[in-house]
Amino acid sequence: ADGDADDAALAAIAGLERLAEPKPDSLERLVGLYAEARDSGRRDELGRVIARVARRAGASSDTATIALAAIDRAELAPAVDLPLIGRLGGAEALARIDAAIRSGDPAIREAGINGLCNWPTADVADRLRTIAEESLSQPAARPRGRRALRALVRVKSLPSDRPADATLASLQSAMTLAAAGEPGDRAYVLERTAAAVRSMPAVEWIAGYLDAADPTAAEPQAACRAVVALAHHRGLRQPNAERFDALLDRVATISTDPALADRARRYKAGL
């Protein structure tokens, strides 16, 4: 029953996004629902909706300011409003996030960092990297460090006009940082690399993680998914068929996901 209720709630949220406009009344209503959300998962999804509506094509240049005003009127606690403010982006939002991070109140500071981790663009990448580096070195702060690391990887893998080799280098640098994280963080870097960089240097770098001592570990399994994701692109796979064939054979051998192994075999067969 709870699952059905959650599905219905998510469907309702999706419907709201389709109907909402980047105008004060719609944003006011969405922020009100965000404030009333009964759990963090639903609140996060509503926060994403608010940010997407505010950035929708045709939105005026002051839509983020309108959204911030609606947030202010809702009088939310910092732990609730700062993560949403971070999703909006923009100079005013960043000023609020920076002020929170400088706060002497640990709870407000943490909320500000959470807001920074939700930032929609890569212009805060250096800040995220600093937070990740500092926090991953402290056992008590590792959860914060992992959030910052994943946010760094996310923004560095967003579509951009950077050359593919520059994006790959950024993600390889993040992988070095992820050595202080958890296996799931390193898996995340590999999968985001496959999503962001469609090149043979990316393929070769990812392929290096297929040969771990334990092929069932998070990193080699993520490498399997990443190789298959890249093999999906015929323009990359077909000119490099010999190399891909060997890698797809390896994926079919070590993947713990039968469906993924089947996809690897099908791509090798040219299907």
C-alpha positions in Angstrom: 0.0 0.0 0.0 2.9 2.4 0.8 4.4 1.6 -2.6 1.1 2.4 -4.3 0.9 5.7 -2.4 4.5 6.6 -3.3 3.8 5.8 -7.0 0.7 8.0 -6.9 2.6 10.8 -5.3 5.3 10.6 -7.9 2.7 10.6 -10.7 1.1 13.6 -9.1 4.4 15.5 -8.9 5.1 14.7 -12.6 1.7 16.1 -13.4 2.4 19.2 -11.5 5.6 19.7 -13.5 3.8 19.5 -16.8 1.2 22.0 -15.7 3.4 24.5 -13.8 4.7 27.6 -15.4 7.7 29.7 -14.4 5.4 32.3 -12.8 4.8 33.5 -9.2 1.6 31.6 -8.6 2.9 28.3 -9.9 6.2 28.6 -8.0 4.4 29.6 -4.9 2.2 26.5 -5.1 5.2 24.2 -5.7 7.2 25.7 -2.8 4.2 25.2 -0.6 4.0 21.5 -1.5 7.8 21.3 -1.0 7.3 22.7 2.5 4.6 20.2 3.3 6.4 17.1 1.9 6.3 14.3 4.4 9.7 12.8 3.7 13.0 13.8 2.3 12.7 11.7 -0.9 9.5 13.4 -1.9 10.9 16.8 -1.0 14.0 16.2 -3.1 11.8 15.3 -6.1 9.7 18.4 -5.6 12.9 20.5 -5.3 14.1 19.1 -8.7 10.7 20.0 -10.2 10.9 23.6 -8.9 14.4 24.0 -10.3 13.4 22.6 -13.7 10.3 24.8 -13.9 12.3 27.9 -12.9 14.8 27.2 -15.7 12.2 26.2 -18.3 12.6 27.7 -21.7 10.7 31.0 -21.9 11.2 31.7 -18.2 12.1 35.4 -17.5 15.5 36.4 -16.2 14.1 37.0 -12.7 12.4 33.6 -12.3 15.0 32.5 -9.8 14.4 35.7 -7.8 10.7 34.9 -7.8 11.3 31.4 -6.6 13.6 32.7 -3.8 10.9 35.1 -2.7 8.4 32.2 -2.6 10.9 30.2 -0.4 11.3 33.2 1.9 7.5 33.5 2.3 7.3 29.8 3.3 9.7 30.5 6.2 11.4 27.1 6.0 14.1 25.9 8.3 17.6 26.2 6.9 17.9 22.5 6.6 14.9 22.5 4.3 15.3 25.7 2.3 19.1 25.8 1.6 19.1 22.5 -0.4 16.3 24.0 -2.6 18.0 27.3 -2.9 21.1 25.5 -4.2 19.1 23.8 -7.0 18.1 27.2 -8.4 21.6 28.5 -9.1 22.4 32.1 -9.7 24.3 34.9 -7.9 21.7 35.5 -5.1 21.4 31.8 -4.3 25.2 31.4 -4.2 25.5 34.4 -1.8 23.0 32.7 0.5 24.8 29.4 0.3 28.2 31.0 1.0 26.7 32.8 4.0 25.4 29.5 5.4 28.7 27.7 4.8 30.5 30.5 6.8 28.0 30.2 9.6 29.1 29.3 13.1 26.1 27.0 13.5 27.1 23.5 12.3 23.6 22.7 11.2 23.3 25.7 9.0 26.8 25.1 7.6 25.8 21.5 6.8 22.6 22.7 5.1 24.6 25.2 3.0 27.0 22.4 1.9 24.0 20.3 0.9 22.7 23.3 -1.1 26.1 23.6 -2.9 25.9 19.8 -3.6 22.6 20.5 -5.5 24.1 23.2 -7.7 23.0 22.9 -11.3 26.2 24.0 -13.1 29.9 23.3 -12.9 31.0 26.8 -11.8 31.1 25.5 -8.2 33.3 22.5 -9.0 36.4 23.9 -7.3 34.4 24.5 -4.1 33.0 21.0 -4.2 36.4 19.5 -4.7 37.8 21.4 -1.7 34.9 20.2 0.5 35.4 16.6 -0.7 39.1 16.6 -0.1 38.8 18.1 3.4 35.8 15.9 4.5 37.0 12.6 3.1 40.1 12.8 5.2 38.0 13.0 8.4 36.1 9.8 9.4 33.2 11.8 11.0 32.8 14.0 7.9 33.0 11.2 5.3 29.3 11.3 4.4 29.6 15.0 3.6 32.8 14.3 1.6 31.0 11.6 -0.4 28.1 14.0 -1.2 30.5 16.6 -2.4 32.5 14.1 -4.4 29.3 12.9 -6.2 28.2 16.4 -6.8 31.6 17.2 -8.3 31.3 14.2 -10.6 27.8 15.1 -11.6 28.6 18.7 -12.6 31.8 17.8 -14.4 29.9 15.3 -16.5 27.1 17.7 -17.5 26.9 18.5 -21.2 29.3 21.4 -22.0 31.4 22.8 -24.7 34.6 21.4 -23.1 36.6 19.1 -25.3 36.0 15.4 -24.6 39.6 14.9 -23.4 39.3 17.8 -20.9 36.1 16.2 -19.4 37.8 12.9 -19.2 40.7 14.4 -17.4 38.4 16.0 -14.9 36.6 12.7 -14.2 39.9 10.9 -13.9 41.0 13.5 -11.4 37.7 12.9 -9.5 38.4 9.1 -9.5 41.8 9.8 -7.8 39.8 11.7 -5.1 37.3 8.8 -5.0 40.0 6.5 -3.8 39.3 8.0 -0.3 35.6 7.3 -0.8 33.6 4.1 -1.1 33.5 1.5 -4.0 30.1 2.9 -5.0 31.6 6.3 -5.5 34.2 4.9 -7.9 31.5 3.0 -9.7 29.6 6.3 -10.0 32.6 8.0 -11.6 32.9 5.2 -14.2 29.2 5.3 -15.2 29.1 9.1 -15.4 32.2 9.0 -17.6 30.5 6.6 -20.0 27.5 9.0 -20.1 29.6 12.1 -20.7 32.6 11.1 -22.8 32.1 9.1 -26.0 35.7 8.4 -27.0 38.2 5.5 -27.2 40.4 7.0 -24.5 37.4 6.9 -22.2 36.7 3.3 -23.2 40.3 2.3 -22.5 40.4 4.0 -19.1 37.1 2.4 -18.1 38.3 -1.0 -19.4 41.2 -0.9 -17.0 38.7 -1.5 -14.2 37.4 -4.8 -15.7 40.4 -6.7 -14.5 40.0 -6.3 -10.7 41.0 -9.2 -8.5 37.4 -9.6 -7.5 35.3 -9.2 -10.7 32.1 -9.1 -8.7 33.2 -5.9 -6.9 31.4 -2.6 -7.5 34.1 -1.1 -9.8 34.4 -3.9 -12.4 30.6 -4.3 -12.5 30.3 -0.6 -13.1 32.9 -0.9 -15.8 30.8 -3.6 -17.4 27.8 -1.3 -17.5 29.9 1.6 -18.8 31.5 -0.4 -21.6 28.1 -1.7 -22.7 26.7 1.9 -22.6 29.6 3.1 -24.8 29.2 0.1 -27.1 25.6 1.2 -27.8 27.0 4.0 -29.9 27.7 2.4 -33.3 29.7 5.4 -34.5 32.2 4.6 -31.7 31.9 0.8 -31.7 32.1 -0.1 -35.4 35.4 1.7 -36.3 36.9 0.0 -33.2 35.2 -3.3 -33.5 38.2 -5.5 -32.7 38.9 -3.7 -29.4 35.2 -3.6 -28.5 34.8 -7.3 -29.3 37.5 -8.2 -26.7 35.9 -6.0 -24.1 32.4 -7.2 -24.7 33.6 -10.8 -24.4 35.1 -9.8 -21.0 31.9 -8.2 -20.0 29.8 -11.2 -21.0 32.2 -13.3 -18.8 32.3 -11.3 -15.6 29.0 -9.4 -15.5 26.7 -10.6 -12.7 23.7 -9.2 -14.6 22.5 -11.7 -17.2 20.7 -9.1 -19.2 23.8 -6.9 -19.4 25.9 -10.0 -20.5 23.3 -10.7 -23.2 23.5 -7.1 -24.4 27.3 -7.4 -24.6 27.0 -10.6 -26.7 24.4 -8.9 -29.0 26.5 -5.8 -29.5 29.5 -8.0 -30.5 27.3 -9.8 -33.0 26.4 -6.4 -34.5 22.8 -6.5 -33.3 
